[in-house]
Amino acid sequence: KETGNKLAVRSRFKDSVDFIGWYTNKSSNILNISKSDAFKQYIAYHEGWGGFKNYKDNKKVINLAKRVEKQSNDYKNQLKECRSSLSKKKYIIF
């Protein structure tokens, strides 16, 4: 309801990414979690905003969040390596 996209579906990539952006932004505002903190953002998603404060007792969610954080760091490093080629204007002719 908050996004105004009444036709959103989980299976559409655009809608899924929109949801993740919305949830990350809300977690940042509600729990004061940095939008770039993949570890805590994942915990907020997994446990919910209300359950976030109790995550330190949950070893399973901590291990999952560490894996998400590692993957996020891998993606950040990959983006750094190819940023210059992404910023160039390219034309694709079909």
N, C-alpha and C positions, 0 to 999 in steps of 0.2 A: 504494500500500500504506500509506503513512504517514497518509493522510487517513482511511482506513477505508472509503472509498466505492468499493466494487468494481464498481459499476454506472455509474461516471462515463463520459461520452462527450463528445468535443470539441464536438459540435454542440449540446449543451444549454448555454444561457447560464449557468445557475447553476453547472454543473460547470466551465465555462471560467473564470468569475470566481473560483471556489474555488481552482482551480489557480494562477491569477495571484497570489492572496493567499498561498498556500502557498510559491510560488517566491520572491516578494518577501521573505517572512519568512525563508526559508532563506538568501537572498542577503545579507540584513541580518546574520544571525548568522555566516555563513561568511566573508563578505568585509568586514564592518563597513560596509556601504553603508546610508545612511539610507533608510528606506522611502519617503520623499517625494522622493528624488533620482531622477527619471524617467530622466535621462541615463545614470547609472551602472547603474541597475537594468536598463535596456534592453540595455546592453552586456553585462551579466552573463547576461541571457537569450540574447542573440544568440550570444555567444562561448562560453558555458558558464562554470561557476565556475573551471575550470582554465585556460581561455584568457583570462580577464578581465585578467590582469596584462600581457598583450601587446597590448591594444587600441590603444595610442597609435600603433602603426605602421600601423593600418588606417584609412585616410581614409574608405573607404566606410562602415564601421560608425560612425565618428564623425559623418558627415553624417546617417546614419539616426537616430542617437541624438539629434542636435540637433533633428530634425523631431519626434521623439517628445516631447522636452522642451518644445518650443513648443506642441504639442497639449495636453500636460498642463497647461501654464500657462494656455492658453485655457480649459480645463475648470475650473481652479481659479477663474479670474476670473468665469466664468459662474455657478459655484456661489455665490460671494460675492454676486453681484447678486440672486440669487433665494433666498438662504438664509432670509430672513424669511418668505416665502410658503410655503416647504417645511415650516417648523416649526409652522405653524398646523394645528390639527386640522380635518380636512375629512371630510365624509360624502358619499358618492356613492350615490345611490339609482337602481337600475336598474328 
